Amino acid sequence: MKVALVDPVNSTIFYNYCLIDELARQGCAVEFFTANFIYEEVFPPANITFCDTFFRYSNKIKMLAKYHKVRQMFRALEYPFNLITLIRSLVKGKANIIHFLWLINPTVEYLIIRLLRQKGFPIVYTAHNALPHESSARHVNQYKRIYNVVDHIICLTQSVKDELVNKFHVRKEKISVIAHGDFDFIINQVKSNQVFHADIFEKKSSNFTVTYFGQIRPYKGLEYFIKAIPYVIKKHPACEFLIAGKDSGGNKEYYLKMICEMNLDSYVSCDFRYIPLSDLITYLRQTDIVVLPYIASSQSGNIPMLSKMGIPVIATRVGGLPEMIEEGRNGFLVPPKDEKAIADAICKLLSNPPLLEKMKEDSVNYAKEAFSWNNIVKKTIEVYEKVAGVS
């Protein structure tokens, strides 16, 4: 089967590369239409056709990475020409299925999908979220049209499927729930930054490190992690805490002020940049527990990665997160906006090192069962064959 996958900005690059690598391993001829990742070099699978279709010129101007609004302007000018190139390539390639992994302008992409369907191409769309984070009323109408025009929708959790059925009135049989996989394909290509590695471990003075990591945006609830820390240090004063992730919401000063006002400076280390993979792996190798204090979430790619690395996760009981955590096996679930519950879950593990070690082992075994790309892609190919009428 010939499959063309599209993500204009490579938004979910780790997920994308793991998916297309396994699709190729299971016999699909894969073309991936996307953009080069501007923050660091992450190598795509060698056994696929990588098409650098989007933002080739605006991405070459590296300085634009620091100026978001300027970059957006250049991209807006370039995008129509990119779409013309995409359509020509897809029509010429004659794939059995076209799979959109991400959208950046659903109004425009709706027209592209309609055109491709008129030319006889079956279309699958992965809805990572039912709506974008921080969405408005206009997004509801935009995405409703997308859900109506595509042939099939893949959701990563039942929670998103339920939202599509109840809010957008999408037929249940038009939606498949296929789990998010681990990031082994990405992790296995990472070379450790030895200087950074040595520096971090030289500074480590505690037996335990509890970490928040990932892109920092309001819906991720970082403030509740910070508020939980005083409760933890009353019982475990030697514990260290790490906040690592790009501040995409412009709230870095707010969090730093909170840490300062709570007199937590000596307990908390902050790294508010985009964390390169080599540095991220170093951070995670010194981490015992990760906290995901989200206020809202459809799912999290962090959970499969962390579970496979043997790191228990304390996550909030929101959206699709409960579907990814088996209580007491790869983590614990707590109510959202409840710093005391977060602290209690952390202390439960820190106070019982044998339990922590057992959960580290159980997390790996759980990930092998729940987040296996082999099983995920088998189900994905079944969707392709059903939609395309190919067996």
C-alpha positions as CSV (number, residue, x, y, z in Angstrom):
1,M,0.0,0.0,0.0
2,K,1.2,3.5,-0.9
3,V,0.6,6.0,1.8
4,A,1.1,9.8,1.8
5,L,1.2,11.5,5.2
6,V,1.0,15.3,5.6
7,D,2.0,17.6,8.5
8,P,2.9,21.1,7.3
9,V,5.0,22.1,10.3
10,N,6.1,18.7,11.7
11,S,4.2,19.7,14.8
12,T,4.3,16.2,16.4
13,I,7.7,15.3,15.0
14,F,8.4,12.5,17.5
15,Y,5.0,10.9,16.9
16,N,5.3,11.4,13.2
17,Y,8.7,9.7,12.8
18,C,7.8,6.7,15.0
19,L,4.6,6.2,13.0
20,I,6.1,6.4,9.6
21,D,9.1,4.3,10.5
22,E,6.8,1.4,11.6
23,L,4.5,1.9,8.6
24,A,7.5,1.3,6.4
25,R,8.6,-1.7,8.5
26,Q,5.2,-3.2,7.9
27,G,5.5,-2.9,4.2
28,C,3.9,0.4,3.3
29,A,5.5,2.7,0.7
30,V,5.6,5.9,2.7
31,E,5.9,9.5,1.5
32,F,6.0,12.2,4.2
33,F,5.2,15.8,3.2
34,T,6.3,18.2,5.9
35,A,8.8,20.8,6.9
36,N,12.3,20.5,8.4
37,F,12.3,20.9,12.1
38,I,13.9,24.2,13.0
39,Y,14.9,23.7,16.6
40,E,17.4,20.8,16.2
41,E,18.3,18.1,13.8
42,V,16.1,15.0,14.2
43,F,16.6,12.4,11.5
44,P,13.6,10.9,9.8
45,P,13.4,7.2,9.0
46,A,15.7,6.1,6.2
47,N,13.2,3.8,4.7
48,I,10.6,6.4,3.6
49,T,10.5,9.3,1.1
50,F,10.9,12.5,3.0
51,C,9.5,15.5,1.1
52,D,10.6,18.9,2.4
53,T,7.5,20.6,0.9
54,F,6.7,23.3,3.4
55,F,8.4,26.5,4.5
56,R,11.7,25.7,2.8
57,Y,12.6,29.4,2.4
58,S,11.3,30.9,5.7
59,N,12.9,28.1,7.7
60,K,16.3,28.8,6.1
61,I,16.3,32.2,7.8
62,K,17.4,30.9,11.2
63,M,17.0,34.3,12.8
64,L,13.3,34.1,12.3
65,A,13.1,31.3,14.9
66,K,13.5,34.1,17.6
67,Y,10.8,36.3,16.1
68,H,7.5,34.4,16.1
69,K,5.3,37.1,14.4
70,V,7.9,37.8,11.7
71,R,8.2,34.1,11.0
72,Q,4.4,33.8,10.8
73,M,4.3,36.5,8.2
74,F,6.9,34.9,6.0
75,R,5.2,31.5,6.3
76,A,1.8,33.0,5.4
77,L,3.3,34.3,2.2
78,E,5.0,31.0,1.4
79,Y,2.2,28.6,2.4
80,P,0.0,29.0,-0.8
81,F,2.9,28.0,-3.0
82,N,3.6,25.1,-0.7
83,L,0.1,23.8,-1.1
84,I,0.3,24.0,-4.9
85,T,3.4,21.9,-4.7
86,L,1.7,19.4,-2.3
87,I,-1.3,19.0,-4.6
88,R,0.8,18.4,-7.7
89,S,2.9,15.8,-5.8
90,L,-0.1,14.0,-4.4
91,V,-1.9,13.8,-7.7
92,K,1.3,12.6,-9.4
93,G,2.1,10.1,-6.7
94,K,-1.3,8.4,-6.8
95,A,-1.2,7.1,-3.2
96,N,-3.8,4.6,-2.0
97,I,-4.5,6.8,1.1
98,I,-3.7,10.4,2.2
99,H,-3.3,10.8,5.9
100,F,-3.3,14.3,7.4
101,L,-1.5,14.3,10.7
102,W,-1.9,17.9,11.6
103,L,-3.6,21.1,10.3
104,I,-2.4,24.7,10.6
105,N,-5.1,26.5,8.7
106,P,-8.3,24.4,8.7
107,T,-10.2,26.8,6.5
108,V,-7.7,26.5,3.7
109,E,-6.9,22.8,4.3
110,Y,-10.6,22.0,4.2
111,L,-10.6,23.2,0.5
112,I,-7.5,21.1,-0.2
113,I,-9.0,18.0,1.3
114,R,-12.2,18.5,-0.7
115,L,-10.2,18.9,-3.9
116,L,-8.2,15.7,-3.2
117,R,-11.4,13.8,-2.4
118,Q,-12.9,15.0,-5.7
119,K,-9.9,13.5,-7.4
120,G,-10.6,10.2,-5.8
121,F,-8.2,10.1,-2.9
122,P,-9.5,8.6,0.4
123,I,-8.5,10.9,3.3
124,V,-7.7,10.0,6.9
125,Y,-7.2,12.6,9.6
126,T,-5.6,12.2,13.0
127,A,-7.3,14.3,15.6
128,H,-4.7,14.7,18.4
129,N,-7.3,17.1,20.0
130,A,-10.9,17.7,19.1
131,L,-10.1,21.4,19.0
132,P,-6.8,23.4,19.3
133,H,-5.8,24.4,22.8
134,E,-7.0,27.9,23.7
135,S,-9.6,27.6,20.9
136,S,-12.5,30.0,20.1
137,A,-16.0,29.7,18.6
138,R,-14.6,30.0,15.1
139,H,-12.5,26.8,15.5
140,V,-15.7,24.8,16.2
141,N,-17.1,25.5,12.8
142,Q,-13.7,25.1,11.1
143,Y,-13.1,21.7,12.5
144,K,-16.7,20.5,12.1
145,R,-16.2,21.0,8.4
146,I,-13.0,19.0,8.5
147,Y,-14.6,16.1,10.4
148,N,-17.5,16.1,7.9
149,V,-15.3,16.0,4.8
150,V,-12.6,13.4,5.7
151,D,-13.3,9.7,5.2
152,H,-12.1,8.5,8.6
153,I,-10.7,10.0,11.8
154,I,-8.1,8.5,14.1
155,C,-8.2,9.5,17.8
156,L,-5.5,8.7,20.3
157,T,-7.9,8.3,23.2
158,Q,-11.5,7.4,23.7
159,S,-12.0,10.8,25.4
160,V,-11.4,12.6,22.1
161,K,-13.7,10.2,20.2
162,D,-16.5,10.9,22.7
163,E,-16.0,14.6,22.2
164,L,-16.2,14.3,18.4
165,V,-19.4,12.2,18.7
166,N,-21.1,14.4,21.4
167,K,-20.0,17.8,20.3
168,F,-19.5,17.5,16.5
169,H,-22.0,14.7,15.9
170,V,-19.5,12.5,14.0
171,R,-20.7,9.0,13.4
172,K,-19.0,6.5,15.8
173,E,-18.1,4.1,12.9
174,K,-16.2,6.9,11.3
175,I,-13.7,7.1,14.2
176,S,-11.1,4.7,15.3
177,V,-9.2,5.0,18.6
178,I,-5.6,4.0,18.2
179,A,-3.2,4.6,21.1
180,H,-0.2,6.9,21.2
181,G,3.1,4.9,21.0
182,D,6.5,5.3,22.7
183,F,9.3,7.3,21.3
184,D,12.0,4.6,21.1
185,F,12.8,5.4,17.4
186,I,13.7,8.9,18.5
187,I,15.4,8.0,21.8
188,N,17.6,5.4,20.1
189,Q,19.2,8.0,17.8
190,V,20.1,10.4,20.6
191,K,23.8,10.9,21.5
192,S,24.3,12.2,25.0
193,N,25.8,15.7,25.5
194,Q,28.7,14.6,27.7
195,V,29.5,18.0,28.9
196,F,25.9,18.8,29.9
197,H,25.6,15.3,31.4
198,A,28.6,15.7,33.6
199,D,27.5,19.2,34.7
200,I,24.0,18.0,35.7
201,F,25.2,15.0,37.6
202,E,27.9,17.0,39.4
203,K,25.2,19.4,40.7
204,K,22.8,16.6,41.8
205,S,22.9,16.5,45.6
206,S,19.8,14.5,46.3
207,N,18.8,10.8,46.0
208,F,15.5,11.9,44.4
209,T,14.5,14.2,41.6
210,V,10.9,15.1,40.7
211,T,10.5,16.7,37.3
212,Y,8.0,18.7,35.3
213,F,9.0,18.7,31.7
214,G,7.4,19.7,28.3
215,Q,6.2,22.8,26.6
216,I,4.9,25.2,29.2
217,R,1.4,26.6,28.4
218,P,-1.4,27.7,30.7
219,Y,-3.5,24.5,30.3
220,K,-0.6,22.4,31.6
221,G,-1.0,23.6,35.1
222,L,2.6,24.1,36.1
223,E,1.6,26.4,39.0
224,Y,0.1,23.4,40.8
225,F,3.3,21.5,40.6
226,I,5.1,24.5,42.1
227,K,2.5,24.8,44.9
228,A,2.9,21.1,45.7
229,I,6.6,21.4,46.4
230,P,6.4,22.9,50.0
231,Y,4.2,19.9,51.1
232,V,6.8,17.5,49.7
233,I,9.9,19.1,51.3
234,K,8.3,19.0,54.7
235,K,8.6,15.2,54.5
236,H,11.5,15.0,52.1
237,P,13.7,18.1,52.5
238,A,16.5,16.6,50.5
239,C,14.3,16.1,47.4
240,E,15.2,18.2,44.3
241,F,12.7,19.5,41.7
242,L,13.3,20.3,38.0
243,I,11.2,22.4,35.6
244,A,12.4,21.9,32.0
245,G,10.6,23.0,28.9
246,K,10.0,25.9,26.5
247,D,7.9,28.7,27.8
248,S,5.4,29.0,25.0
249,G,2.8,31.0,27.0
250,G,5.1,33.9,28.0
251,N,4.6,33.2,31.7
252,K,8.2,32.5,32.7
253,E,8.5,35.5,35.0
254,Y,5.2,34.5,36.7
255,Y,6.6,31.1,37.6
256,L,10.0,32.4,38.7
257,K,8.3,35.0,40.9
258,M,6.1,32.2,42.4
259,I,9.2,30.1,43.2
260,C,11.0,33.1,44.7
261,E,8.0,34.2,46.9
262,M,7.6,30.7,48.2
263,N,11.3,30.5,49.1
264,L,11.8,27.5,46.8
265,D,14.9,28.8,44.9
266,S,17.3,26.3,46.6
267,Y,15.0,23.4,45.8
268,V,13.9,24.1,42.2
269,S,16.0,24.2,39.0
270,C,14.5,25.8,35.9
271,D,15.4,25.5,32.3
272,F,12.9,27.4,30.2
273,R,14.4,26.9,26.8
274,Y,13.6,24.3,24.1
275,I,15.4,21.3,25.5
276,P,17.4,19.5,22.8
277,L,17.0,15.7,22.8
278,S,20.5,15.0,24.1
279,D,19.9,17.3,27.1
280,L,16.4,16.0,27.7
281,I,17.6,12.4,28.0
282,T,20.2,13.6,30.5
283,Y,17.4,15.2,32.6
284,L,15.2,12.2,32.4
285,R,18.0,9.8,33.4
286,Q,18.4,11.7,36.7
287,T,14.6,11.8,37.2
288,D,12.7,9.5,39.5
289,I,9.2,10.8,39.1
290,V,7.5,13.1,36.5
291,V,4.5,15.2,37.3
292,L,2.0,16.2,34.6
293,P,-0.4,18.6,36.5
294,Y,-2.5,19.4,33.4
295,I,-5.8,21.3,33.8
296,A,-7.0,19.9,30.4
297,S,-5.6,17.4,28.0
298,S,-6.7,15.1,25.2
299,Q,-3.6,12.8,25.7
300,S,0.1,13.1,26.3
301,G,3.0,11.7,24.3
302,N,5.1,12.1,27.4
303,I,3.4,9.2,29.2
304,P,4.4,6.4,26.6
305,M,8.0,7.8,26.5
306,L,8.3,8.0,30.2
307,S,6.7,4.6,30.9
308,K,9.1,3.0,28.4
309,M,12.0,4.6,30.2
310,G,10.8,3.3,33.5
311,I,9.8,6.7,35.0
312,P,6.5,6.7,37.0
313,V,4.1,9.5,36.1
314,I,1.8,11.4,38.4
315,A,-0.9,12.9,36.1
316,T,-4.2,14.6,36.6
317,R,-7.5,12.9,35.9
318,V,-8.5,15.0,32.9
319,G,-9.3,14.2,29.3
320,G,-7.6,11.1,27.9
321,L,-4.8,10.9,30.6
322,P,-6.6,8.2,32.7
323,E,-6.6,6.0,29.6
324,M,-2.8,6.1,29.6
325,I,-2.2,5.5,33.3
326,E,-2.8,2.1,35.0
327,E,-3.1,3.1,38.6
328,G,-0.1,1.9,40.7
329,R,1.6,0.3,37.7
330,N,3.0,3.1,35.5
331,G,1.8,6.0,37.7
332,F,-0.9,7.6,39.8
333,L,-3.9,9.8,38.9
334,V,-4.9,12.8,41.0
335,P,-7.6,15.4,40.7
336,P,-6.8,18.6,38.7
337,K,-5.9,21.8,40.4
338,D,-5.1,19.9,43.6
339,E,-1.5,20.6,44.8
340,K,-2.0,18.6,48.0
341,A,-3.1,15.5,46.1
342,I,0.0,15.9,43.8
343,A,2.2,16.2,46.9
344,D,0.7,13.1,48.5
345,A,1.3,11.0,45.4
346,I,4.9,12.1,45.3
347,C,5.4,11.4,49.0
348,K,3.8,8.0,48.6
349,L,6.6,7.0,46.2
350,L,9.5,8.8,47.9
351,S,8.5,7.3,51.3
352,N,8.6,3.8,49.9
353,P,11.7,3.2,47.7
354,P,10.9,-0.4,47.1
355,L,7.5,0.7,45.7
356,L,9.2,3.3,43.5
357,E,11.7,0.7,42.1
358,K,8.9,-1.8,41.5
359,M,6.8,0.9,39.6
360,K,9.9,1.8,37.5
361,E,10.1,-1.9,36.4
362,D,6.3,-2.2,36.0
363,S,6.2,1.0,33.8
364,V,8.5,-0.5,31.3
365,N,6.5,-3.7,31.0
366,Y,3.2,-1.8,30.8
367,A,4.6,0.4,28.0
368,K,5.6,-2.7,26.0
369,E,1.9,-3.8,26.1
370,A,0.0,-0.6,25.8
371,F,2.3,1.6,23.6
372,S,3.7,-0.8,21.1
373,W,4.1,0.7,17.6
374,N,3.8,-2.7,16.1
375,N,0.3,-3.1,17.3
376,I,-0.6,0.6,16.7
377,V,0.5,0.4,13.1
378,K,-1.3,-2.9,12.4
379,K,-4.5,-1.1,13.5
380,T,-3.6,1.9,11.4
381,I,-3.1,-0.2,8.3
382,E,-6.5,-1.9,8.9
383,V,-8.1,1.6,8.8
384,Y,-6.2,2.4,5.6
385,E,-7.4,-0.8,4.0
386,K,-11.0,-0.3,5.0
387,V,-11.1,3.3,3.8
388,A,-9.2,2.7,0.6
389,G,-10.9,-0.6,-0.2
390,V,-7.5,-2.3,-0.5
391,S,-6.5,-5.6,1.1
